Amino acid sequence: MRRLFGSVRARATLGATLVVAVALVAAGAAVLLSLRSNLVGQAGTQAERAARNVAADLSGGAPYTGLELDDDEPVQVVDEHDTLVAATEHLERISGTGSAEVKPQPPAGDTSGTGGTGASGDPDDSDDDTAGDEESVLEPGEIADDVGLTNGSATIDGESADYRFAAVEVEVPGKGTLTVYAGASLNPEQSAVGTAQTVMLVGFPLLLGVVAAVTWLVTRRALRPVEGIRAEMAAITASEDLARRVPVPDTHDEVARLARTTNETLAALETSVERQRRFVADASHELRSPIASLRTQLEVAAAHPELLDLDGAVEDTVRLQHLAADLLLLARLDAGERGAGTRVELAALARERAAGRTGVTVRADAVEVTGSRGQLERVLDNLLDNAERHARSAVVVTVRRDGDRDAVVEVGDDGDGVPAGDRERIFERFVRLDEARARDDGGAGLGLAIARDVAARHGGTLTVRDTPTGGALFELRLPIA
């Protein structure tokens, strides 16, 4: 079962079919109930009309035998003692009314044959009984406004059916209070409801089948681009060719946005992988030179101890140590390491890192930021080292507050500056300008890259522009604590 409904298409089809099925069942039940209620109401109205017609005849003085009773519909007239005094001629059985009798029982001594006189045949006797009834609320000849409605059944001429009965009271002079029961057949209601049920039982499954088929086809068409994206991603994974892109459908829906986002992710992944490859290649190149130099010196020293260049070996070892430390810090930054949330006073930190350096001037206002003191020290050291390497005679460090949000550290020198075309490239890893390619002067080309990465991890920026004297001015902006 889980495999059967394991696809989005199958679940969507099942869900849509179930929703439509529930809606159809609810709507069908409402229609049937409304139809039945309306038809039963019509039958009740018809029965009431028939009962009032008979009551009107009785109120007008018509004898029981002179009543116009429909042979096709059951009618009963009972007196206040629930004695049947008139009924449809061919009525054989009845239920649901006030009397189960089907043949009138006229009072004994009725010489008129109408059943409308008292036991002595004198109308005055019945009138006296009626007049003495203290509970009667109807005036002579008056028909009650209220009507009672019940359901029952009757058999006329051997044909049985269900009926809606209406009961209407009428006050007849000389006969007392009579109750007229008239029925209207419920066969039309039963036939209409049965027909509607049959139509629903046949039509609903067909409609659900159409809904399921349409949903299946529409879902397949909608998910076809997703399958194309999946297939292309599988091919990219198998080939490891991150330059490939998934197809973008010519629509403006969620699938198209998914494809575009997937391509953006592939582009970012390609850039990241290419960056890592270059990083590994550049790191290998940078490590190879000092290691080869150190090995050469050690081999020469092993063969000729008197030729050992101890200072050069120490210098290469220190360079290896610094390069390893830079690579380790870059790896931590790439892994998402953020600075510790401690307060750092930039003015004091700038004076501390500038102490002991020749030609460095510090102009600082007190301002605090939040971050890693060790990483911020590394940024200032790298900027000062870079400025000292290119300055002719002076380096100026300025710490100031820019509004209520930013702390600014500026490190400027009086050197030749950075060409406009190289002002972003110098922040790439292992990038050194031509004048700094020498091992003794240029370093590994990681200092400015580390400085910018640390600034970004602290929510700030690091940019470069020219000083008024033409040198390079590096500007570090950090959010104020």
N, C-alpha and C positions, 0 to 999 in steps of 0.2 A: 504493500500500500504506500509506503514511504517512497519507493522508487517510482510508483505510478504517478504520484503527485509531487515528484521531486523537482519539476521544472516550473518556472514562473508562468509559462503558458498554461500548464495544466491547473495550477492553483488559481490563476486569474479566471479561467473558464469555469472552474468549480464554484468559485466565489460569486461570479456574476450570475450563474445559473441558480444558485441557492438564494441569492437576494431576489431575483425575479420570481422564483417559485414562492417565496414567502409573501412577496407583494401580490402575486396572483391569487394565492389562497385567501389572503386577507380581503382583497378586493372582491373575489368571488363570494366569500361569505357575506360581505356587506351587501352585495347586489342581491343575493338570494333572500337575505333577511328583509331588505327593503321591498323587494318584489312581493314576498309573502305577506308582509305587513300591509302593503297597499291593496293587494287583492282581497285579503281578509277584511280590510276596512271597507272596501267596496261591497263585499258580500254582506257585511253588517249593515251598511246603509240601505242596501236593497231589501234585506229582511225587515229593517225598521219601517221602511216605506210600506211594505206589504202589511205589517202588523198595524200600522196607523190607518191604512185604508179599511181594514176589517173593523178596527175600533171605531172609525167614523161611521161605518154602517150601523154598528150596534148603538152608538150614541144617537143616531137618527131614528131609532126605533125599529130597525129591521129585525125580524124574527130569526132564530137560529137557523131554521131551514131555508131562509131566504138569503143567507150570506153568500156572496160570490167568492168562493174559495178555489184557488188554482189547484187543479188536479195534479200538477207536476211538482208542486212545492208543498211541504208539510205545514199545516196550520192547526193549532189547537186553541180552544177557548175554554177556560176553566173559571168557575165562580170563586167566591171568597173562601169556600170550604175545600178548594182544590178538587172539585168534582168537574169532570170533563162534560161540557154541555154542547160543544160543537167541534168538528174536526174534518179534515180533508177526507173525501169519500173513500178512496182506495188506500188509505193509510193502514199499514199492517203492523208496523213496529216503530217505536220512537224512543230516543234517550237524549238526555241533556236539557229537557224542559221540566216544568213543574209537575208533570203527570205522565206516567207511562201508559195510561189508557189510550186506546185508539178508537173506541166507539163511544159516542156520547151517551150519557146516563141522565135522561130527563127526570125531573122530580116526579114522584108517584102522583097520579091524579091529573096529570097535565092533559087536558082534553084538546088543547090547540095543536098538540104535536110539535110545538116549538121548543118545549123544555124551558120556557121563559117564565112560567108561573110558579107559585109556591106549591106546597104539598096539597093544598085544597083546590088548586087551580085558580085561586083568586089573586090577581096581581097585587091587590092591596096588602095581602099577608106578607109577600116578599118585600114590598115597599116599607112596611112597618119594621121588618127586621133590619132593613138597611138604615132606616131612620134612627133605629135604636143603636146603631154601631157608632160608638163614641170615638173609635179610632179612625174613621173615614175622614180623609182630608180633601177629597175631591167633591166638587159640586155636581149635582145631577147633570148628566150629559157632557161632563168635562173629561178630556183625555189628558193623562199625566204627561208632563214634559220629559220626565226621566225615562230612560230605556235601559233594560238590562240585556247584556249580550253574553251568550255562552256558545260553546261548541258541542255538537252532538251528532247523532246519526238517525236515519229514518229509512224505512222500507216502504216503497209505494209501488203497488202492482208487481211485487216480486223483485224490484230493483232497489238495492241498498246503496246509500251514498252518505257522505259526511256533509253536515250543514252548519251554517252559522245562524243561530236562533236569536231573535230579538223579542223581548218581553215588554209589552206596553199595557198599562192599566187604564181602564175606562169606567166611569161611574154611569150606570144605566138605570134610569128610573124603573122601579118595579123589579129589577133583577140584581141590584146590589153592585158591588165592585167586581168587575170581570177582568181577567188577564188574558191578553191575546199573545200567543206564541206563534211567530211566523219564521220560517226558515228559508235561507238562500243557499243554494248548493255551493260547496267548496271545490267542486270538480275543476272549474277553470283555474283556480289557484293551484291545485295539486298538479294539473296538467302543465301549467306555465312553469312552475318551480321544477317539475321533473324534466321538462324540455331544457330549461336553463342548466340544470345539473348535468344532463347528458352532453350538452354543447361544451360545458366546461371540462368535463372528464375527457372528452375527445380533443378539444382545442388546446387545453393547457399543456399536455405533453408535447404536442406538435410545436407550440410556441416556445416551450423550453428547449426543444431540440434546435429550433432556429436560433435562439439566443446563444446556446452553447456553440453551435457551428460558427456563427458570426464572430463571437468572442474569440474562438480558437483561431480563425483566419486573421482577424484584425490584430490579435496579440502576436501571431507569427510574423506578420508584416512589420509591426512596430519593433519587434525584437531582432529582426534580421540584421540591422546595423550593429546591434550589440554582439551578435555572433561574429560578424566581420571583425569587430574590434578585438574580441577574444582570440580569434584565429590569428590575427596579426600579432597580438601580444605573445601568443605561444610561439610563433615563428621568430619573433625578436629574441625571446628567451633562449630558443634553441640555437640561433645563429650568433647570439651575443653581439649583434650589430645594432648599437644604440642610435645609429644615424637614421634608421627606418622609423616611419611614423604610421599610426593607425589611420584608416580612412575616416573622413569626416562627412557624415551625411548632409545633403543639401536641404536641411530643415532648420528650424529655430526652436527645437524642443530640448528636453533634458538629455536625450541621447547625443545630440550634436554637441551640447555643452560638455558632456562626459568625454567625448572624443577629443575636443579641443583641450580640455584639462589634462587628459592622458598624454597628448602630444607635448603640452607644456612640461609635464612631469618627466617625460622622456628626454626633452631638451635639457632640463636642469640636471637630470641624471647623467646625460652624456657630457655636459660641461664639467660636472663634479668628477666623473671618472677620468676625463681627459686631464683635468687639473691634478688629480692624484697621480696619474701616470707621469706627467711632467715633473711633479714634485719628487717622485721616486727617482726619476732619471737625473734631475738636477742635484738631488741630495747625493746620489751615487757618485756623480761627477765631482761634487765639492768634497766628498769624503775621500775619493780616490787620490786626489793630489797630495794632501798632507800625509795620508797613510803611505803613499809611494815614496814621498820625500823622507819620511821618518824611517821607513824600511831601508832605503838606500844608505842613510847615515848610519844606521845600526849595522848593516852589513859591512860598510867600510870600516867602522870602528872595530868590528870583530876581526877583520883581517889586518888592519893597521890601527891599533889603539891610539897611536900618537896623532892620527888625523881626525879624531872624534870632534864633531862640531856640537858641543853640548848646548850652546845657546840656541842653535837652530833646531835641535831636537826638542828642547823645552818649548820653543815658540810654536813648532808644529803640534806638539801635544796640547798646548793651551788653545790653539786654534781648533783642534778636534773637540776639545772639551766644550768650548763656546758653541761650536756648530751642533754638537749633540744636545746641548741645553736648549738651543733655539728650536731644533727639530722636535724635541719633547714638548716644549711649550706650544708649538703649532699643533701638534697632535692633540693636546688637551683642549686647545681652543676649537679645533675642528670637531671634537667630540661633544662640544656644547658646554664646556666648563665656564661658569660665570664667576665673577669676582665676589668675594665674601662681602656681606652687607655691613661693613664697618665704616665709620666716618673717617675721612682722610682730609687733613688740612693741606691744601695745595701749596700755599705760600711757604710753609715750613718744609714741605717735601721738596720744593724747587730749590730752596737754599741749601738743603742737605745734599742733594744730588749734584749741585754746582760747586760745592765746597772742594777746594783742592785743584780745580780746573783753571788753567791759565787763560786770561782774556775773556772770562765769562762774567757778565753783569746781570744781577737779578733785581727786578723791580716788581714787587709783589704786594697785593692787597689780600687781606685775610678772606678766604672763601673755602667752604667745605663741600666735599662731594661724598657719595657713598660708593664703596667698591672695595677691590682688593689692593691693599697697599703695595704688596709685592709686584703685582702686575703694573700698577701705575708707576712704580719706581722704574720698571723695565722700559716703559714708554719714554719717560724723561731721559733715562740713560741713552736709549737708542737715538732720540732726537738730538741730544747734546753731542753724542759721538759723531753723528752725521754732520752737525753744524761745525764742529771743530775740524772735521776732515776737509771741509770745503771753504772755511772762512780764511780770509787773509790775515786778519788781526783781532777781530772782536766778535763775540757772540752775546746777544742780549736775550734774556728770558723775562717775559712779562706775564704776571698772573693778575687777572682782573675779573670783576663781575660784570656780566652783560645783562642788565635788567634783573628781574627776579627769578629767572629760570636757568640761565646758563652761566657756567664758570668757564673762562677762556684762559688757556695757557699758550703763549706765543713764543716760539724759539726762532730768532732771526740771526742771520750771519751777513757778513759784508763780502761774500764771495761772488761768483759769477751767476748765481741763481739757477733755476731749473727752466729749461725751454718749455714753452706752452704745450708743445706736442707730447712731452714726456711727463706731464704733471700727474697723470693717472697711472702711467706705466711703471713709475718708480715704486708704487705700492704693491706691485706684483712680486711674487716670491722668486728669489734668485735672479732678479733683474738688477743689473748695474749699468750705469751709463758708461760710455767708452772711456771717459777720462778716469773712471774708477775701476777698470778691469784688472789692474795689477793686484796681485794677492796681498801685497803689503798695505795698499791703500783702500781697496774696495770692499774688503770683507766678503761675506758669503751672499750678500744681497737679501738678507732676511730681516734686517732691523726695522725698516719702514713697514714691511708687510706685517710683522708682529705688532708694531705700534698701532696700525689701523685696525687690526683684528681685535686687539684689546679695547680700543676706543669703542668699537661697535658692540662688544660684549658688555660694555658699561653704559650703553644707550647714547653714545656720543658720536662725534665725527672727527676725522683728521684730514685736513686739506693743506695745500701749499699754494703760495702766491709769491709775488715779488715784494721785497722791502722797498722803501723809498730810495735807498741807495743802490738798488739793483740786485741785492742778494736774495737768498731764499728765505721765506717766512712760513714756517709750519704752524698751523693753528689747530689746537686741540680744544674741542668743545665738549663739556660734560654737564649733565643736569646737576643743579645745585641740590645738596642734601636737604 
